[in-house]
Every structure is written in C-alpha cells, then in structure tokens.
C-alpha cells in the first residue's frame, strides 16, 4: 500500500510541478494580446482562445497537486479547531460528495472528450484551433484527482482508526 501511495503522490506532485509552468505562457499570451490591442490597435483572433485552453489544462491537471497538498478551499477557521480524528471524519464525509462530483466529471468528461476526439473537433472561431486535446484533459484531470483523493481517503480512515497520521 505504501508503494501505491508513493506512486500516486509522485504522479500528483510531478504533474502539478510540470503543468504549473503553463501559467507563464498563459500570462505571456495575455500580455501580448493586451499590448497588441491597446497599444497597436491590432487585436488577435487567437490569443483569447489560446489562453482559455492553456489555463483549462493548467486547472484540470494541477487539481491532483492541490489535493495532495490539501490546498483546496476549506473552512480553516472552523476546521483547524477540531482534533485530527474529527478532521479525518469530516474529510471522509466530504469525500462522499467529492466522489459524486469527480465521478460524474470523469464519466461525462470521458464521453465528451471521446466524442470530440472522434470528430477532431475544432473551436468555433476563425482561428479553428483543435479542441479535442484540451477536452481530453477533463477525464485525465478527473482521474488524477480521484486517485489522489482515494489515497487521502485511506489516510483519513487510518487517522480515524489509529489516531495517528499515516507515514511511509
């Protein structure tokens, strides 16, 4: 089990670290568009859609990294006042709701991405950039998040049962 958790944590860590660098090309394209539009009165047909796609990939793939580091939104003001066991119980309860959401995202996202890939779907702008590679990030990101949350769920059960953090 320890080996499996190390693999899942490693995938979450490295996918987050590597894909976090997408932030810079996204910002660069935005800055280019702002300068072109406002200083040269020459807006582009590609910058807006390109930044949307870059940031979509960034958000989908980096979700597992956020989950690994427990950096997602929580009610820290209340949550941190509870004992470690109570926090673990709350995490388990939250996982139930999370699983329905991410399970649906994986299921419907896979169908959505597959349909797009089969049609080699382009975007509906004059630029006509391919959409299917970006739509494939939906099920990939959902799968990565589910794997990481399953590892986190196991750790939460371990805390509830033993009262200690799971160490490897």
C-alpha positions as CSV (number, residue, x, y, z in Angstrom):
1,X,0.0,0.0,0.0
2,X,2.9,2.4,0.8
3,X,4.3,1.9,-2.6
4,X,1.0,2.6,-4.3
5,X,0.6,5.8,-2.2
6,X,4.1,6.9,-3.2
7,X,3.3,6.4,-6.8
8,X,0.0,8.3,-6.6
9,X,1.6,11.1,-4.6
10,X,4.5,11.2,-7.1
11,X,2.2,11.5,-10.1
12,X,0.2,14.2,-8.4
13,X,3.3,16.1,-7.4
14,X,5.1,16.0,-10.7
15,X,2.0,16.6,-12.8
16,X,1.4,19.7,-10.7
17,X,5.0,20.9,-10.8
18,X,5.4,20.4,-14.5
19,X,2.0,21.8,-15.6
20,X,2.3,24.7,-13.2
21,X,4.7,26.2,-15.7
22,X,1.8,26.6,-18.1
23,X,1.0,29.7,-16.1
24,X,3.8,31.6,-17.8
25,X,2.9,31.0,-21.4
26,X,-0.7,31.8,-20.5
27,X,0.4,35.1,-19.0
28,X,2.7,35.8,-21.9
29,X,-0.1,35.4,-24.4
30,X,-2.4,37.6,-22.3
31,X,0.2,40.3,-22.2
32,X,0.8,40.0,-25.9
33,X,-2.9,40.4,-26.6
34,X,-3.2,43.5,-24.3
35,X,-0.2,45.2,-25.9
36,X,-1.3,44.4,-29.4
37,X,-4.9,45.5,-28.7
38,X,-4.3,48.6,-26.7
39,X,-1.0,50.0,-28.0
40,X,-1.1,48.9,-31.7
41,X,-4.8,48.6,-32.2
42,X,-4.2,45.2,-33.6
43,X,-6.2,42.5,-31.7
44,X,-5.5,38.9,-32.5
45,X,-8.0,36.2,-33.4
46,X,-6.1,33.5,-31.5
47,X,-5.0,34.9,-28.1
48,X,-8.2,34.7,-26.2
49,X,-8.9,31.1,-27.1
50,X,-5.3,30.1,-26.6
51,X,-5.2,31.5,-23.1
52,X,-8.5,29.7,-22.3
53,X,-7.0,26.4,-23.4
54,X,-3.7,26.9,-21.6
55,X,-5.5,27.8,-18.3
56,X,-8.0,24.9,-18.8
57,X,-5.2,22.4,-19.0
58,X,-3.5,24.1,-16.0
59,X,-6.6,23.9,-13.8
60,X,-7.5,20.3,-14.8
61,X,-4.1,18.7,-14.4
62,X,-3.0,20.7,-11.3
63,X,-6.0,19.6,-9.3
64,X,-4.4,16.5,-8.0
65,X,-1.4,18.5,-6.8
66,X,-3.7,20.8,-4.9
67,X,-5.4,17.8,-3.4
68,X,-2.0,16.2,-2.5
69,X,-1.0,19.4,-0.6
70,X,-4.5,19.9,0.8
71,X,-4.5,23.4,-0.6
72,X,-8.2,23.3,-1.7
73,X,-10.8,25.6,-0.2
74,X,-11.8,24.7,3.3
75,X,-13.3,26.4,6.3
76,X,-9.9,26.6,8.1
77,X,-11.2,28.9,10.8
78,X,-13.5,26.1,11.9
79,X,-11.7,23.0,10.6
80,X,-8.4,23.7,12.4
81,X,-10.2,23.9,15.8
82,X,-11.1,20.2,15.6
83,X,-8.9,17.3,16.6
84,X,-7.1,15.3,14.0
85,X,-9.6,12.5,14.2
86,X,-12.6,14.8,13.8
87,X,-10.9,16.5,10.8
88,X,-10.4,13.0,9.3
89,X,-14.1,12.2,9.8
90,X,-15.0,15.5,8.1
91,X,-12.7,14.6,5.2
92,X,-14.4,11.2,4.9
93,X,-17.8,12.8,4.8
94,X,-16.6,15.4,2.3
95,X,-15.1,12.6,0.1
96,X,-18.6,11.2,-0.5
97,X,-19.8,14.5,-2.0
98,X,-16.5,14.9,-3.9
99,X,-16.7,11.4,-5.3
100,X,-20.1,12.0,-6.9
101,X,-18.8,15.2,-8.5
102,X,-15.5,13.9,-9.7
103,X,-17.0,10.6,-10.7
104,X,-19.5,12.5,-12.9
105,X,-16.7,14.6,-14.3
106,X,-14.7,11.5,-15.2
107,X,-17.7,9.7,-16.7
108,X,-19.3,12.5,-18.7
109,X,-15.9,14.2,-19.4
110,X,-14.7,10.9,-21.0
111,X,-17.7,10.7,-23.2
112,X,-17.4,14.4,-24.1
113,X,-13.7,14.1,-24.8
114,X,-14.1,10.9,-26.8
115,X,-16.8,12.5,-29.0
116,X,-14.7,15.5,-29.6
117,X,-11.7,13.4,-30.5
118,X,-13.6,11.2,-32.9
119,X,-14.7,14.3,-34.8
120,X,-11.3,16.1,-34.5
121,X,-13.4,19.0,-33.2
122,X,-12.1,22.5,-33.8
123,X,-13.2,25.6,-32.0
124,X,-15.9,27.7,-33.5
125,X,-13.8,30.8,-34.0
126,X,-12.0,31.9,-37.2
127,X,-8.8,30.5,-35.7
128,X,-10.2,26.9,-35.7
129,X,-7.8,25.6,-33.2
130,X,-8.3,21.9,-32.2
131,X,-10.4,21.4,-29.1
132,X,-10.1,17.7,-28.6
133,X,-6.7,17.7,-26.9
134,X,-7.9,20.2,-24.3
135,X,-11.2,18.2,-23.8
136,X,-9.1,15.1,-23.2
137,X,-7.6,16.9,-20.1
138,X,-11.1,16.7,-18.4
139,X,-11.1,12.9,-17.8
140,X,-7.3,12.8,-17.3
141,X,-7.5,15.5,-14.6
142,X,-10.6,14.0,-13.0
143,X,-8.8,10.6,-12.9
144,X,-5.7,12.1,-11.3
145,X,-7.8,13.9,-8.7
146,X,-9.8,10.7,-7.9
147,X,-6.6,8.7,-7.4
148,X,-5.2,11.3,-5.1
149,X,-8.4,11.6,-3.1
150,X,-8.6,7.8,-2.7
151,X,-5.1,7.9,-1.2
152,X,-6.2,10.8,1.0
153,X,-9.3,8.9,2.0
154,X,-7.3,5.9,3.1
155,X,-5.1,8.2,5.2
156,X,-8.2,9.7,6.8
157,X,-9.5,6.2,7.7
158,X,-6.1,5.4,9.1
159,X,-6.3,8.5,11.3
160,X,-9.8,7.7,12.5
161,X,-8.8,4.2,13.4
162,X,-5.4,4.8,14.9
163,X,-5.4,8.4,15.9
164,X,-2.0,8.8,14.1
165,X,-1.0,10.2,10.7
166,X,-0.2,7.6,8.0
167,X,3.6,7.6,7.5
168,X,5.6,5.9,4.8
